[in-house]
Structure formats: structure tokens, C-alpha cells
């Protein structure tokens, strides 16, 4: 059998399908957002360790809802962002008219540079939007203490890092709000989907309102509803649109799949971590970076980062992977340095790329390849053997 290694593997299981079929066979079924969505939200909250969770149709929607809530509660300000992240993190900031302020990354965890975050905080800083990239933890006690002292909000993007921890506490429980993605081949999947999590009741109610067109009744807060009905007495009580909202609801099928996948998440994460440790043990340390901060990490995809800025080696590297049908992406999370993307031109025209040398190295010489629970140790050894053999000597 010819060797190949796809970037992702469909993690929609037979038991997921059976659970969905069981729902579809029900006589009086409801498929739009209903009791299973609420149940999934409760069980996810329990697994994560937060009070409230809101199931939405994507991780990108989770980002946008989060920034929309900040806009309502705080008005304006600057949001400090990573230069290595998914596009929707940055778009959600821009679309809510916050000023994006970018920092370079820490090469040991691909997350935001703590030193640069601290340097760029000022009186206008409202929040730090931390992306825990590819399963790594981006937090430290020093950073958390600094943000608390300065009264700056922490928002966590945990879309690629389900189950990763800091000091044995799950990522997504440290920030004011945290975002998760259940996209195809993430740590768990609901086909498409995401979750917004918080311990703040007011934020929770706002998230539910904004998720469903801005309707007050979606808050499920009877005192708020009564107050608004009295205030807007000329409106139909069931159709009071308090804010300019969205339709970011998910559905019962996605929730059923999420409930089923959640049962296996810890077991699957354990295998992902084992795969990552074996990969780092076997890969050639002279050719590729291996000095990652893996404590608390829960790997989403293997980062293969060339040690040297060598375009000739890069070319041979890519040719070898293509020849051996090892699917890859260059640039790691989100395609590399977001500051080089055309959608950010008006925000980056005065930036000096020399101040972003770490993310630029990832942009030009960083890759990721697939890691998933079904991946065998023998296949990891084969992949590493192929990678280690690459040379032009």
C-alpha cells in the first residue's frame, strides 16, 4: 500500500452517525436549537470548568460574538492581538471598531510574546486576545498578574487547544470570555460549530441575545424581559430587538454529535499528546525546531519548523512531502504572519516587519502536518524518517 498522510482525518464516527440517526428517527423531532443544544452547553461547561457556555455555528462566530459583547459593555479601546492567529480573531476586532495592536510570537509556544504584550499595554488597552495556537499554552503567572493589576481583560481563543492546561487548569477558564471551535478535525467536531464560554452572567445573557438576532426574549431573564416590555410598550413583547445581532445559532444535530464526541475527548487528547511527544523525540533536532514548551499542551497538528532560513532546503522539503503524499500547510496557524495579508493593509502600512521576526520565520519556514488519535506510532516513525532524510548535501 502506497504511503500517504493526509492533513486531517474525518473524526465523525459511527457512534456519532448512530446518535444523529436516532434523533432523526424520532416522531416529534425538533432539529433547530432546542433541548440538546442546552444539554450540550451544560455538559461542555462542566467539562471545561465554567458556569456558562453558548453553542454557536462556528469558532469565527464565537469570536465575533465575543467582540460584540465587549463593544456593548466597554465601547471602545485597543485590543492586543497575535500576529499568528486565525483571520476571524482579527476581523472580529476590526468589525467592532476596536483598534488592533499586534505583537510578535514566542517561538517556543507559537503564542503571543509576553514581553511585547507588556510593552504595548497603555491607557487605551481594553483587552488582550490570546490565541493558544496549535495546542500550546500562551499564559504565565507573570502575564496573568500583570493583566489583573492593570485591569485589562483577557480573552482566550482556544479553538485549536481543547484540553490544554496551565497549572493543571484548562485553558478557556482564565479569561473573561473564551472561544472554542468544533470544526472538522479539531480536537472534537460538530461538523461546523463553536462555543463561547464565561463565568459572567450578564455576558452570558448578552451572548444569547446577540446569537439570536438581538432578541431580548433569548436572554431567558424574566426581569430583563419585563423591564424591556414596559420600556418598549409599543412593540410586540416577543419581538423586541435590543441590539443589532446575528443568527449564529447551531442546531440539534450538531449538539447531539457534540454530546457524543465529548465522551471521547479526554481519551483522544491523551493520544494526541503521546503522538506529539514521540514526534519530538524522533525528529532531527539539527534540522527542525523541537524546543517547544509542551507542559500543559494538547497538540492539534504537528508543527514542523525549519531551523534555518534556507530557501533551497525549504524547496526540497516541500518537494519531498509532496512526493510522499504528506499533506502540509506552510505558515502554521492561519497561514503565517497575518500582518502580510491584504485585508490588513490600512492597519499595517507603517509597521516594521523587523519587529516581527519570529512570526516571519514561521511565515516562511514553518509548517504543520496532521496529528489525530488514530495515528499509529509506526506511521509517526515513518514520517520522521522521511523528514530526517531530507538534505541537499
N, C-alpha and C positions, 0 to 999 in steps of 0.2 A: 504493500500500500504506500503510495507516494506521500511524503511528508508535507504537512501544511499546518499552519497555526493561525486561525482567524483572530481578529482583534477582540471580538465579542462572541459570546455563546448565548443562545436564547435560553434564559432561565425561567421560561414559562413551562412549568412541569405538568405531568399527567394529573397530579392531585389538584393543581390549580384549575385545570380544564374540568375535572370532575366537579369541583366546587361551583364553578361557573355554570355548568350544565344543570346541576341540582337547582340552582337559583332560577334558571330559565325554564325549568320544567314545572315550577310552582304555578298553581292555578291562578291565584290572585297576586301575581308578582308586580312589584314596583321596581323599575330599573333606574329611574332618576334618583338623585340624592335622597336617602331615606335612612332607615334604621341601621343598615350595615355600615354606612358611612360614619354614623355616630359611634357605632361599636368599634370600628377600626380606629377612629380618633382616640377613643378611651384607651384601647389596648396599646396603641403606639405611645401615648403619653405615659402609661405605666412602664413600658419597656425602656423608654428614654429617661424618665425621671423628671417629668414636668407636669404642671397642673392642666394645661390646655394645649390642644392641637387642632388644627383646621386643615382638612383634606382638600386639596385643590387639583387642578388638571395638569400642572407641571411644576417643576422646580423654578422655572422662569416666572411663572405666575406668583409663586411664593415670594420671589424677590420683589416683584412689582407691588404686591400687596403690602409687604413689609415697609417699603419706602413710602407708599401712600399713607400708611398709618403714621409714620414719622412726620410727614408733611402736615397732616391734620393736627397732630399733637404739639409739634415744635415749630412749624412754619418754615424756617429757612436755616441755612448753615452750610458748613463744609463737611463732606464725608471722605474720610481717608480710605483709599482703595488699593488693592494689589494690582500690579501690572501683569501678573499671571493669574488669570481667572476666566470664568465663562463670561461671554459677552453680556448676558442678561443682568449680571450683577451691576455692571457699569451703566447699562441702559436704564435700569430701574432708578438709578440715582439721577441721571440726566433728565429723564422723563418727568421727574418730580421737582425739577428745577433746583436741585441741590448742586453745589459746586463740587466736582470731583477733584480730589487731591491724591496723586499717585505716589507709591513708594516702590522701591526695588524689593527683591525677594531674598530670603535666607537660602543659600544653595543647599543647606543640609536638610531642609524640610519643604522646600518649594513654596513656603508660605511667606507672609509679609515680613519684611525686615523690621524687627523690634526697634532697632536703633533709629531707623528712618521715621517710623511712626512717632516715636517720642520727639524727634527733632521737628516734625512738621505740625505737631499739635499747636493750636493757637486759640485765641478767644472766640473765634468763629467756628471752631471744630465742634460739630454735633455728635458725630459717631465715627467709630472705626468698623468697617465692614470686612471682617476677616474671612478669607476663603481657606478652609482646611483642604488643601489640594491633594488629590490622589491618595487619600487615606492618612495623610500626615497631620499631626497636631501642630497648630501655629501659636499656641498660648504658652505663657510662662507666668510664674508668680509675680515677677517684676512688672510685666506688662499689665496684668490684672490689677495690681496695686496702684500703678500709675493712673490707669483709666478711672479707677474708683476715686482716687484723690482729686483728679481733675474734673470729676463728674461728667465724663464722656461715655456715651452709650457704646456698648459692644454689640454688634450684630454678627451672627455666625452663619456662614454658608457651609453647610455640612453635606452638600449634595453628593460628594464623592467619598465621604468618610463615615458612613453609618457604623457605629460601634467603636470608633476610635475614642481614646480617652486622654485626659490629663489628670494626673494624680488619682487614677482609678475612678474618675467621674466622667461620664460620657460627654463628648463634645456635643454642643447643642443645648447644654444646660447652664452654660456660663453667661451667655448674652441676654440682653433684654428680649430679643427675638432671635429665633434660629430658623433656618430654611433647609429642607431636605428635598431630594429628587428621587423619584421611583421610576426613572427612565429605563428603558431596555438595557439590560446587562449591568446596571448599577448593582450595589450590594443586594438589593431586592427590587422587584419591579411590580408595578400595577399596570403594565403596558405603557401608559403615559400617566404621570401623576406627580404630586409633590405634597409637602406638609409644611405648615407654618406653626411654630411652637413658641409658647411663652408661659410665664407664671403670673402675668399681669391680667387681671380680669377685664379691665377697661380695654386693653389692647385686643384681648380675645373677642370681645363683643364687636369692636370695630372691624376686626378681620372678617367676622361672619357677615357683617353688614356689607362691607366692600366686596366680598366674594359673590354676593347675590344682588348686583345692580345698585347697591347703596340703600336697600330697603330696611327700614327701621325694624320691621317685624322679625327679620332674620337674627337679630341680636338675642332673642328669647329672654329679654329683660323686661318683665311686665311693667315695672315702674317707669322705665325709659319710654316704653311704648305709650303708656297712659299720658305721660308728660308731653310727648310729641303730638299725640292725637288732640290733646287740649290746645296746644300751641298752634297746630295747623288744622283747625276745626273745619275748614272748607274742603279738605282733602278726604278721600276715601281712607278709612283707618288702616286698611290692608295695603295701601299703595302710597306710602309716604317715603319718598326717595330723599334721604337726608344728605347724602354725598354723591358725587359723581363716581359711581362704582363700576364693576365689571361683572361678567358672567364667567367666573373661574371655578364653578362647581365641578366636582367629579361625580361619579355615578356608582350604583350598587355593584356592578360587575367589577369595577376597579377595586372597590372596598373588599369584596369577597376574596379576590386574588391577593390583596394586601394582607388580609387576615390569615390566609393560608401560608403565604410566604414568610410572614413574621415568625411562624412556628420554627422555621429552619434557619433563621437569620444568624443566631449565635453560632450554631454548628458550622454554617457556611463561612462565617467570618473567621473562625478558628483555622479552617483550611486555607483561606486566603493568606493569613498571617504566616502559616507554615510554608506555603509556596514562596512567599516573599523572602523569608529567611534563607531558604535553600537557594534561591536565585542569587542573593547577595553573596552567599558562601561560595558559589561556583563561578560567578562571572569574573573575568580578568580585571583585577584592580589597577593594572597599569594602563589599560585602555579605557576603562569606564569608571565613573564615579560610584563609590559604594559607601561613602562616609555619611550616610543618612541618619537622622535622629529617629530611630524606629520605636523607641519606647512609647507605648500607647497607640501606635499607628495601626491602621486596619486597611491594608492595601487594596486599592481599586484596580490599578493597572501597573505593570512593571515599568518603572522609569529606567530607560537606557540612555544615559547621558555621556557623551564622548568627553574624555578628559581634556583633550587638546583641541584648539581651534584649527582644525586641519580639514580643508575642503576636499582634498584628494581622498583622505581616509573616509570622509563623510560620503563621498560618491560611491566608493567601493562598498561601504557599509550598506547603503540603500540598495545597491545592485544585488548584494548577497542576500538580503532579506527578501527582495522581490523574487529572486531565483529560487529560494527555498520556501516560497509562499508563506512567509511570516508577515502577516499584515501589521502595519505600523502607522503611527501618526507622528509627524515632526512638530515640535513646539510644546509638547505636553499639554497641560490643561488649557483648552480653548485656542490652541494653535500658536501659543507662544506669547510674545510681547504684545499685549493689546494696544499699547501706545503707537504701534506701527500700523494700526488698522485705519482705513479711510473714514469710518464713521466718527473718529475722534479728532479729525484734523484741526478743528477750530479750538480744541482744548489742549492740543499738544504742539502747536506751531512754534512755541517759544521754549520747549523742553530741550534739554541737553541729554542726548542718549548716553553720554559717558557716565551720567548719574544712575544709569540703569543697566550696568554691565552684567550683573548676574542673570537678570531675566533675558537679556540679549543673548547670553551664552546658551540658555535653554531654547530660545527662539531659533537659533541657527544650528545648534548641536545637541539638542535634547529630543528624546523620543519616548513613546510608550508603546508597549505591546500587551497582549491580553493576559489577564490573570482571572481565573474563575474556579469555583470549588471542585469542578470535575477534572481539573488539570492534574495529570499524574506526575510523580517525581521523575519518572523515566523521560517524559516529554520535556520537562524543565531542563534535565541534563542534556538532552539533545539540542535544545535551543541554545543553551550556554556554550556547548561545544561548537556550534555554528558561529556564534558571536565571537568566541575567543580565537577562532581560527582566522578571522578577518585580518588581513595585512596586505601591504604592498611592498614589503621588503623582498 
